[in-house]
Amino acid sequence: MRVPIARLAAVSFLLALAAPSPAEERTARFDHGPPEIASGFSAKPLVRAERWMAVTAHPLASEAAADILRAGGDAVDAAVAAQLVLGLVEAQSSGLGGGAFALVWRAQERRLTTLDGRETAPAAATPALFLDDDGKPLGRLEAMIGGRSVGAPGTPRLLEALHAKGGKRPWAELFAPAIRLAREGFKVTPRLAAQVAADASRLALSPATRDYFLPGGRPVAAGDLLRNPAYADTLEALRDGGADAFYAGPIADDVVAAARSAARPGALAAEDLSRYRVIERDPVCAPYRVYEVCGMGPPSSGGIAIAQILGMLEPTDLARLGPDSAEAWRRIGDASRLAFADRELYVADPAFAPQPVAGLIAREYLRDRARLLERGRALDAAEPGRPKGSRTLNLAPGRAHDVPATSHLSIVDAQGNVVSMTTTIEAGFGSRLMARGFLLNNELTDFSFLPERDGRPVANRVEPGKRPRSTMAPTIVFRDGRPTLAVGSPGGSQIVGYVLKTLIARLDWGLDVAQAAALPNMLNRYGPFELEKGTPAEALAAPLRQLGFGIETDDLTSGVHAIAIGPHGLEGGADPRREGVAIGE
């Protein structure tokens, strides 16, 4: 469905207004970690290609993926190479010390699978992990920084599992770009330099982290050549020994030592690494208009939330209302609130808590929830529903502290295979601990700190071996059984809002993927409407306030990377708020 020419002109005007001059660029401070750079919001050029496309969060990672695709590699080959480079040049966001979720479409088999490379809690972890001696939740930074927050990483095993899904190039070949950059050095970008400077006092707490990011006591600066020989050594070990070289032996020993010897030590043990496994799960797919939208299921809430929100919005003619309509955003915002209410109550690691996924995305359930949007004003409160399969559950809601960091890549190869992968170490710079040239995650803070409320257990409480709930939402959209869009974004629990905006902008408002990524961010999770500071989104503050919403403005730094797939080729778009680029031929 396309929007009228007049509506497209209005959208173009919004996008043009949204680009600040360099003097207006801002750096925001957050109590959970380093800032993001507001780098301007006019759309980056739309990249068109006939055969293949790679869109990642850093030019060097996109180039690594492109080189693999030019050499005849598969989308999964390119994803592995890109992630290994991202772990070097965007180490603050993802890497070997973290985890990821990946959707993989195999064109020849016509099969979509999802891979769960989420981190796991140590066997010695208890529900009281993030409680103080009085049983009160720890402060966010106290919980996050140090070894207590480190889970067993999943990314190395995930990359190996990806390659096994049909990689055409030799495993060792995929390591060459990252090894070369680690040994020869790469130039520090303005975004990385600003994040290091803002987080310097925390990075200095760990000697290995301090020596790398603050050489000689000075934060690395934009344009500096940064080498990481320890990371190159680690990559060579994985290249020669596969993922087993990470999960047992000297690398595993150093990861465990870093987590256990920190000022706030954790419980990670060698056995937690050696028993780690990637899990292949069924995708969460739901109809939306003429499309089928597929995403990641639990322990991620992203796929469920997007399916729920779109299902609740389907009765609304969003194309007619358009992106500058307060009524459209009222419905989008309240549908999001209802999905988040369900998320907080139900979604967790399915090995530990029954998951009523089918009930949560059932059309009849979402039709009932959609009726709540018909009152014409903001909901007084967004309460969880009672989907089929939830009647016997006696759970309490629990909110976690998933924060805006992370990275995303979308890749399509010449054979039509697709990878949409969201990858993370959780907060910016993770736990601030380094081992063997990579940062360790703080993923355990994605658990709910309180294990129970009013005598009822919280589904996402800490338990041994458990995977914390995530909001990551790698997504592939199908039409007539064929992929038509691959998309995802970083952003903590704001990821759902960023991906949702892009889907609606593309599927309902007819924007190309570059325009959709650049559209000002507006989202709602828990009541207040969050509007992107310094953009035309702020013009909707007054009408949304009149509709009953509280308003918050902030630098909502998404990192949408999307590829549209059509009969005439590929179109790639990268979010202008970050450094990513699309490359295709």
C-alpha positions in Angstrom: 0.0 0.0 0.0 1.3 3.4 -1.0 0.6 6.8 0.5 -0.5 9.8 -1.7 2.1 12.1 -3.3 1.1 14.9 -0.9 1.8 12.7 2.1 5.2 11.7 0.7 6.0 15.4 0.3 5.1 16.0 3.9 7.4 13.2 5.0 10.2 14.5 2.9 9.7 17.9 4.6 9.9 16.3 8.0 13.1 14.5 7.1 14.7 17.6 5.7 13.9 19.6 8.8 15.4 16.9 11.0 19.0 17.5 10.0 20.9 19.7 12.5 23.9 21.7 11.5 27.3 20.4 12.9 27.1 23.1 15.5 23.8 21.8 16.8 25.1 18.2 17.2 24.8 17.0 20.8 26.4 14.4 23.0 24.1 13.2 25.8 25.1 11.7 29.1 23.4 8.6 30.4 23.8 7.1 33.9 24.1 3.6 32.3 27.1 4.3 30.2 28.5 6.3 27.3 26.6 8.7 25.1 25.4 8.3 21.6 26.2 10.9 18.9 23.3 12.8 17.3 24.9 12.9 13.9 22.1 14.3 11.9 18.8 12.8 10.7 18.5 13.5 7.0 18.5 10.2 5.2 21.7 8.7 4.0 21.6 7.9 0.3 19.6 4.9 -0.7 22.0 2.3 -2.1 20.7 0.1 -5.0 22.1 -3.2 -6.1 21.2 -6.1 -8.4 22.9 -9.1 -6.8 23.9 -8.7 -3.1 23.9 -6.1 -0.3 25.4 -5.7 3.2 24.4 -3.1 5.7 26.3 -2.9 9.0 27.1 -0.4 11.7 30.6 0.5 10.5 32.1 1.0 7.0 35.0 -1.4 7.7 32.5 -4.2 8.7 30.4 -3.5 5.6 33.5 -3.6 3.4 34.6 -6.9 5.0 31.1 -8.4 4.2 31.3 -7.0 0.7 34.7 -8.6 0.0 33.3 -12.0 1.1 30.2 -11.6 -1.1 32.4 -10.5 -4.1 34.4 -13.7 -3.6 31.2 -15.8 -4.0 30.5 -16.1 -0.3 27.2 -16.8 1.3 25.2 -14.3 3.4 26.3 -16.3 6.5 29.9 -16.0 5.5 29.6 -12.3 5.2 27.8 -12.0 8.5 30.7 -13.9 10.3 33.3 -11.7 8.7 31.4 -8.5 9.5 30.8 -9.5 13.1 34.5 -10.2 13.6 35.3 -6.7 12.4 32.6 -5.1 14.4 34.1 -6.7 17.5 37.2 -4.7 16.8 36.1 -1.3 15.4 32.8 -1.1 17.3 33.9 -3.1 20.4 31.8 -1.0 22.7 28.7 -2.5 21.2 29.3 -6.1 20.3 31.9 -8.8 20.1 33.2 -12.2 21.1 32.4 -11.4 24.7 28.7 -11.0 24.1 25.8 -12.7 22.4 23.5 -12.4 19.4 20.2 -13.5 17.8 20.2 -14.3 14.1 17.4 -15.0 11.5 18.6 -17.0 8.5 16.6 -17.5 5.3 17.9 -20.3 3.1 16.5 -19.5 -0.4 17.1 -22.9 -1.9 15.4 -24.7 1.0 12.8 -22.0 1.4 13.3 -22.3 5.2 13.6 -19.7 7.9 15.5 -20.5 11.1 16.5 -18.5 14.1 19.6 -19.0 16.2 19.8 -18.1 19.9 23.3 -17.1 20.9 22.2 -15.4 24.1 24.5 -15.4 27.1 23.7 -17.7 30.1 23.9 -17.1 33.8 26.6 -19.0 35.7 25.7 -22.2 37.4 26.5 -20.5 40.7 24.2 -17.6 40.1 21.2 -17.2 42.5 18.0 -15.2 42.4 19.7 -12.8 44.9 22.5 -11.9 42.5 21.6 -8.3 42.2 20.2 -7.7 45.7 22.2 -6.1 48.5 22.5 -7.4 52.1 19.1 -5.9 52.9 17.4 -7.6 50.0 17.1 -4.4 48.0 18.0 -4.1 44.3 21.5 -2.8 43.6 21.9 0.4 41.7 22.3 0.0 37.9 26.0 0.9 37.7 26.9 -1.1 40.8 25.3 -4.1 39.2 26.7 -3.5 35.8 30.4 -2.7 36.2 32.5 -5.7 37.1 32.3 -9.5 37.0 29.0 -9.9 38.7 27.1 -9.0 35.5 29.1 -11.3 33.1 27.3 -14.2 31.5 28.8 -17.0 29.4 29.3 -15.5 26.0 27.4 -16.9 23.0 28.8 -15.1 20.0 31.7 -17.4 19.1 29.4 -20.5 19.1 26.8 -18.5 17.1 29.2 -17.6 14.4 30.3 -21.2 14.1 26.6 -22.3 13.9 25.9 -19.6 11.3 28.8 -20.9 9.1 27.4 -24.4 9.4 24.1 -23.1 7.9 25.6 -23.1 4.5 28.7 -21.0 4.4 30.5 -21.4 1.1 33.9 -19.9 1.9 36.4 -21.6 4.2 36.0 -20.7 7.9 39.6 -19.5 8.1 39.1 -17.1 5.2 36.4 -15.2 7.1 38.9 -14.1 9.8 41.4 -12.4 7.5 39.8 -8.9 7.4 39.5 -8.6 11.2 43.0 -10.0 11.9 44.6 -7.6 9.4 42.8 -4.6 10.9 43.7 -5.7 14.4 47.4 -6.0 13.6 47.7 -3.0 11.3 45.3 -0.8 13.2 42.1 1.1 12.3 41.3 4.8 12.7 39.2 5.7 15.8 35.9 7.3 14.7 34.4 10.4 16.3 31.6 8.3 17.8 34.0 5.8 19.5 36.3 8.7 20.7 33.3 10.5 22.2 32.0 7.4 24.0 35.5 6.6 25.4 35.9 10.1 26.7 32.5 10.1 28.3 33.1 6.7 30.0 36.8 7.2 30.8 36.4 7.0 34.6 34.7 3.6 34.4 37.0 2.2 31.7 39.9 3.1 34.0 38.7 0.7 36.6 40.0 -2.3 34.8 43.8 -2.4 33.9 43.3 -4.2 30.6 40.4 -1.9 29.5 42.3 1.2 30.6 45.5 0.3 28.8 43.6 -0.2 25.5 41.1 2.7 25.5 43.1 5.1 27.6 46.8 4.6 26.5 49.1 6.7 28.7 46.1 7.8 30.6 44.6 9.7 27.7 41.3 8.6 26.0 41.8 7.6 22.4 41.0 10.5 20.0 39.3 10.6 16.6 41.8 9.7 14.0 44.1 7.8 16.2 45.4 4.5 14.8 44.3 1.8 17.3 45.9 -1.6 17.2 44.7 -4.7 19.1 47.3 -7.5 18.8 45.6 -9.5 21.6 42.4 -9.6 19.6 44.3 -10.7 16.5 45.8 -13.6 18.6 42.3 -14.6 19.8 41.0 -14.6 16.3 43.8 -16.7 15.0 43.1 -19.2 17.8 39.4 -19.4 16.7 40.4 -19.5 13.1 42.6 -22.5 13.6 40.6 -24.3 16.4 37.0 -23.3 15.8 34.8 -22.1 18.6 36.1 -24.8 20.9 39.3 -22.7 21.2 37.2 -20.0 23.0 35.2 -22.2 25.3 38.0 -24.3 26.7 41.7 -23.7 27.3 43.7 -20.5 27.7 41.1 -18.1 26.3 38.4 -19.5 28.5 40.7 -19.4 31.5 41.4 -15.7 30.9 37.7 -14.8 30.5 36.9 -16.5 33.8 39.8 -14.9 35.5 38.8 -11.4 34.3 35.2 -11.9 35.6 36.2 -13.5 38.9 39.1 -11.2 39.8 37.3 -7.9 39.1 36.7 -5.4 41.9 33.1 -6.7 41.9 33.8 -10.4 41.1 31.3 -12.7 39.4 30.6 -16.4 39.6 31.5 -17.3 36.0 33.3 -20.6 35.9 35.1 -22.7 33.2 32.2 -25.2 33.3 29.8 -22.4 32.3 31.8 -21.8 29.1 32.4 -25.5 28.3 28.7 -26.3 28.5 27.4 -23.4 26.4 25.3 -24.3 23.4 23.6 -22.3 20.6 19.9 -23.2 20.3 18.0 -23.3 17.0 14.5 -22.1 17.7 11.3 -21.6 15.7 10.7 -18.1 14.5 7.8 -16.0 15.7 5.7 -15.1 12.5 2.5 -13.2 12.3 0.4 -11.7 9.4 0.3 -8.0 8.9 -1.8 -6.8 5.9 -0.4 -8.6 2.9 2.8 -9.5 4.7 4.2 -12.0 7.1 6.5 -10.5 9.7 9.0 -12.9 11.3 11.2 -12.4 14.3 13.0 -13.9 17.3 11.1 -15.7 20.0 11.9 -16.1 23.7 14.2 -15.4 25.4 13.8 -12.3 23.2 10.6 -10.3 23.6 11.3 -8.4 20.3 9.5 -10.7 17.8 6.5 -11.2 20.1 6.1 -7.5 20.8 6.3 -6.5 17.1 3.8 -9.2 16.2 1.5 -8.0 18.9 1.7 -4.3 18.1 1.2 -4.8 14.3 -1.7 -7.1 15.1 -3.4 -4.5 17.2 -2.8 -1.8 14.6 -4.0 -3.8 11.6 -7.6 -2.5 11.9 -6.3 1.1 11.7 -5.7 2.8 8.3 -2.2 4.0 9.1 -1.6 4.8 5.5 -4.4 7.4 5.5 -3.4 8.9 8.8 0.3 9.2 7.9 3.5 9.8 9.9 2.6 13.3 11.1 -0.7 12.3 12.7 -1.0 12.4 16.5 -3.9 9.9 16.2 -1.6 7.4 14.4 1.0 7.7 17.1 -1.6 7.5 19.9 -2.6 4.1 18.6 1.0 3.0 17.9 2.1 4.2 21.4 -0.7 2.5 23.3 -0.4 -0.7 21.3 3.3 -0.7 22.3 2.4 -0.1 26.0 0.1 -3.1 25.9 2.8 -5.3 24.3 5.3 -4.2 27.0 2.8 -5.0 29.7 2.6 -8.6 28.4 6.4 -8.7 28.0 7.1 -7.8 31.6 4.8 -10.5 32.9 5.3 -13.4 30.6 8.5 -13.4 28.5 11.6 -15.1 29.7 13.9 -18.1 28.9 11.5 -20.8 27.7 13.6 -23.5 29.5 12.7 -21.9 32.8 9.2 -20.4 32.4 6.3 -21.6 30.2 5.8 -19.2 27.3 2.3 -18.6 26.0 3.7 -17.4 22.6 0.9 -18.7 20.5 -1.7 -17.1 22.7 0.2 -13.7 22.8 0.2 -13.4 19.0 -3.2 -15.1 18.3 -5.4 -12.9 16.1 -8.4 -13.2 18.4 -6.4 -12.1 21.4 -5.0 -9.1 19.5 -8.4 -8.1 18.2 -9.6 -8.0 21.8 -6.5 -5.9 22.8 -7.1 -3.6 19.8 -10.5 -2.7 21.2 -8.7 -0.9 24.0 -7.4 1.6 21.5 -10.8 2.8 20.5 -11.4 5.2 23.4 -9.8 8.1 21.5 -7.4 9.0 24.3 -4.3 7.5 25.9 -4.9 4.5 28.1 -5.1 5.3 31.8 -3.0 2.2 32.4 -1.7 -0.6 30.2 -2.3 -3.9 31.9 -1.1 -7.3 30.8 -3.8 -9.5 29.2 -4.7 -13.1 29.7 -3.9 -14.9 26.4 -4.6 -18.6 25.9 -2.0 -20.7 27.7 -1.5 -18.2 30.6 -4.4 -19.1 32.9 -2.4 -21.4 35.1 0.6 -19.0 35.4 1.0 -17.2 38.8 3.6 -14.6 37.8 4.5 -11.1 38.8 5.7 -8.5 36.3 9.4 -7.6 36.4 11.2 -4.9 34.6 14.8 -5.2 33.6 17.5 -2.7 32.7 18.3 -3.5 29.1 20.0 -0.3 27.9 20.7 1.3 24.5 23.9 -0.1 23.0 24.2 -3.2 20.7 24.6 -3.4 16.9 22.7 -4.9 13.9 23.6 -6.1 10.4 21.4 -7.1 7.5 22.8 -9.1 4.5 21.4 -10.6 1.3 23.6 -12.6 -1.1 23.3 -13.3 -4.8 21.4 -16.6 -4.2 18.7 -14.8 -2.2 19.8 -16.0 1.2 19.2 -13.5 4.0 20.7 -12.9 7.4 19.3 -10.4 9.9 21.4 -10.4 13.1 21.3 -8.3 16.2 24.4 -8.6 18.3 25.4 -7.1 21.7 27.5 -6.9 24.8 24.5 -5.2 26.4 25.5 -1.7 27.7 28.1 0.4 26.0 31.5 -1.2 26.8 29.6 -4.0 28.7 31.0 -4.8 32.1 34.1 -2.6 31.3 36.2 -5.7 31.6 38.5 -7.0 28.9 40.1 -10.3 28.2 42.2 -11.3 25.3 41.5 -8.1 23.4 37.6 -8.1 23.7 35.1 -6.7 26.1 33.0 -8.9 28.4 29.3 -8.5 28.5 27.1 -7.2 31.3 24.2 -9.2 30.0 23.0 -10.5 33.4 21.6 -7.1 34.2 18.9 -7.9 31.6 17.4 -10.1 34.3 14.9 -8.6 36.7 16.7 -7.7 39.9 13.8 -8.6 42.1 13.1 -12.4 41.9 9.5 -12.1 43.2 6.8 -9.6 44.0 4.0 -10.1 46.6 5.0 -13.7 46.9 4.7 -14.4 43.2 7.8 -15.3 41.1 9.0 -13.0 38.3 9.5 -15.0 35.1 12.7 -13.2 34.2 14.4 -13.6 37.6 18.0 -14.8 37.8 18.5 -18.6 37.8 21.5 -20.8 37.1 22.1 -21.5 33.4 19.3 -19.2 32.4 19.3 -16.8 29.4 18.2 -13.3 30.3 15.2 -11.7 28.5 16.2 -9.5 25.6 14.4 -6.9 23.4 16.6 -7.6 20.3 14.4 -7.8 17.2 16.1 -9.0 14.0 13.3 -9.2 11.5 12.6 -10.6 8.1 9.3 -9.6 6.3 7.8 -11.9 3.7 5.3 -11.4 0.9 3.9 -14.3 -1.1 6.4 -16.6 0.6 9.4 -14.5 -0.4 11.5 -12.2 1.7 10.9 -8.5 1.0 12.6 -6.8 3.9 15.4 -7.5 6.4 15.7 -5.0 9.3 16.8 -4.6 12.9 18.3 -2.0 15.2 20.3 -1.6 18.4 18.8 0.3 21.3 18.0 -1.8 24.4 14.3 -1.9 25.2 13.8 0.9 22.7 14.6 -1.6 19.9 11.0 -2.5 19.5 10.0 1.1 18.8 12.8 1.6 16.3 12.1 -1.5 14.3 8.4 -0.9 14.5 8.8 2.7 13.2 10.8 1.4 10.2 8.3 -1.4 9.4 5.3 1.0 9.5 7.2 3.6 7.5 8.0 1.0 4.8 4.9 -1.1 4.8 2.2 1.5 5.4 3.7 4.9 4.5 5.6 3.7 1.4 9.0 5.2 2.4 12.2 3.7 1.0 14.4 2.0 3.6 16.8 5.0 3.9 13.9 7.4 4.5 12.3 4.9 7.0 15.5 4.6 9.0 15.9 8.4 9.1 12.3 9.2 10.2 12.3 10.8 13.6 11.9 8.3 16.5 8.8 8.3 18.6 8.1 5.4 21.0 6.2 4.4 24.1 7.1 1.6 26.5 5.7 2.4 29.9 3.4 5.4 29.6 5.3 8.6 28.7 5.7 9.2 24.9 9.4 9.5 24.1 10.1 11.9 21.3 13.5 12.4 19.6 15.0 15.6 20.7 15.8 18.3 18.1 13.6 16.7 15.4 10.1 17.4 14.1 8.8 14.7 16.4 8.8 17.4 19.1 6.0 19.2 17.1 3.7 16.3 18.2 4.3 16.9 21.9 1.4 19.3 22.3 -1.3 17.2 20.5 -0.1 14.0 22.2 -0.2 15.7 25.6 -3.8 16.8 24.8 -4.5 13.1 24.2 -3.4 12.3 27.7 0.3 11.3 27.4 3.2 12.5 29.4 6.1 13.6 27.2 9.8 13.0 27.4 12.4 14.1 24.9 15.8 12.5 24.5 18.4 11.6 21.9 16.9 8.4 20.7 19.9 7.0 18.9 18.6 4.1 16.8 20.9 2.1 14.4 18.4 0.8 11.9 20.0 -1.2 9.0 17.6 -2.5 6.4 17.5 -4.1 3.0 14.4 -4.1 0.8 14.2 -7.0 -1.6 12.2 -6.7 -4.7 11.8 -8.0 -8.3 14.1 -5.3 -9.6 16.9 -5.7 -7.1 17.9 -4.6 -3.6 17.8 -1.3 -1.8 19.8 -0.7 1.4 19.5 2.0 4.0 21.7 2.8 7.1 20.6 4.9 10.0 22.1 8.4 9.8 22.4 8.5 13.6 25.4 6.1 13.5 28.3 5.3 11.2 26.9 2.4 9.3 26.8 2.1 5.5 25.2 0.0 2.9 27.3 -1.6 0.2 25.9 -3.6 -2.8 26.5 -4.6 -6.4 
